Amino acid sequence: MSTPYISHEEATIESFKNDHEYAVEYLNAVLEDGTQEELMLALRRIASAYGMKNIAETAHLNPKTLYRTLSPTGNPELRNFKAILGAMGMRLAVMPLTNTA
C-alpha cells in the first residue's frame, strides 16, 4: 500500500484553506520581510486556496488580469491589491515600527 503524496506547495495551499488566520500571518510575514516576487507568490498561493475564480469575481477583476497581476513579475496597482485582499477577507494596514533600542 503506497502513501499518498502531496507536494509542499499543495500542502501550503491546503493549510490556507483550513486556517484563515494562518494565511493572514503568512502574508504579514512576507510583507514585512519578503521581496515583491515573494509577495506575489504568497498572494497566488492564498488566492489558489480560496479559488482564483472566486477571488477574481469578488475583486471585480477579469481572471486573466488576476493571474497576470499575481504572476512573478506582477505589479498590482493599489486598488487591485486592495480588491484582491478584500476578496480574501483581508485588508492592508500600517503599523508603527517597534522601537528595539
Wavefront OBJ file of the C-alpha trace (Angstrom):
o trace
v 0.000 0.000 0.000
v 1.526 3.305 -1.072
v 1.367 6.517 0.900
v -0.376 9.350 -0.946
v 1.997 12.119 -1.924
v 1.199 15.796 -1.613
v 3.734 18.428 -2.606
v 4.829 21.175 -0.230
v 3.044 23.699 -2.464
v -0.215 21.720 -2.300
v 0.134 21.278 1.474
v 0.717 25.010 1.936
v -2.327 25.903 -0.162
v -4.430 23.318 1.671
v -3.373 24.792 5.037
v -4.608 28.216 3.908
v -7.999 26.691 3.007
v -8.315 25.329 6.528
v -6.861 28.215 8.539
v -7.597 31.814 7.529
v -5.539 33.199 10.430
v -2.505 31.249 9.216
v -2.933 32.784 5.757
v -3.066 36.254 7.339
v 0.063 35.607 9.433
v 1.901 34.198 6.415
v 1.067 37.215 4.272
v 2.055 39.644 7.045
v 5.427 37.887 7.405
v 6.037 38.150 3.662
v 5.013 41.818 3.652
v 7.430 42.506 6.494
v 10.486 40.653 5.218
v 9.880 39.500 1.651
v 10.578 40.741 -1.833
v 7.924 41.695 -4.359
v 8.318 38.297 -6.041
v 7.746 36.559 -2.699
v 4.683 38.719 -2.094
v 3.231 37.764 -5.484
v 3.878 34.089 -4.730
v 2.201 34.392 -1.329
v -0.833 36.109 -2.849
v -1.026 33.446 -5.584
v -0.927 30.658 -3.008
v -3.648 32.230 -0.899
v -5.788 33.060 -3.941
v -5.414 29.444 -5.085
v -6.587 28.275 -1.678
v -9.671 30.484 -1.814
v -10.305 29.827 -5.507
v -8.880 32.054 -8.225
v -12.228 32.344 -9.997
v -13.972 33.343 -6.774
v -11.257 35.900 -5.930
v -11.450 37.390 -9.441
v -15.247 37.681 -9.274
v -15.288 39.121 -5.760
v -12.498 41.602 -6.589
v -14.285 42.555 -9.838
v -11.259 41.564 -11.908
v -11.017 39.608 -15.108
v -9.475 36.203 -14.255
v -6.679 36.819 -16.787
v -5.953 40.136 -15.086
v -5.794 38.401 -11.712
v -3.377 35.747 -12.974
v -1.225 38.408 -14.650
v -1.304 40.605 -11.537
v -0.214 37.720 -9.308
v 2.488 36.497 -11.699
v 6.127 36.577 -10.535
v 6.566 39.848 -12.433
v 3.184 41.247 -11.406
v 2.993 44.788 -10.138
v -0.572 45.380 -8.956
v -1.988 48.837 -8.639
v -3.022 49.720 -5.105
v -6.735 49.481 -5.934
v -6.294 45.966 -7.378
v -4.125 44.932 -4.430
v -6.792 46.175 -2.014
v -9.545 44.467 -4.025
v -7.667 41.153 -4.040
v -7.004 41.363 -0.304
v -10.651 42.257 0.315
v -11.776 39.237 -1.710
v -9.563 37.129 0.577
v -11.140 38.635 3.683
v -8.091 40.764 4.456
v -7.085 44.408 4.336
v -3.917 46.434 4.098
v -2.895 48.219 7.303
v 0.025 50.305 8.527
v 1.613 49.748 11.914
v 4.313 51.736 13.695
v 7.798 50.261 13.771
v 8.709 48.703 17.097
v 11.488 50.635 18.797
v 14.027 47.995 19.800
v 16.597 50.395 21.259
l 1 2 3 4 5 6 7 8 9 10 11 12 13 14 15 16 17 18 19 20 21 22 23 24 25 26 27 28 29 30 31 32 33 34 35 36 37 38 39 40 41 42 43 44 45 46 47 48 49 50 51 52 53 54 55 56 57 58 59 60 61 62 63 64 65 66 67 68 69 70 71 72 73 74 75 76 77 78 79 80 81 82 83 84 85 86 87 88 89 90 91 92 93 94 95 96 97 98 99 100 101
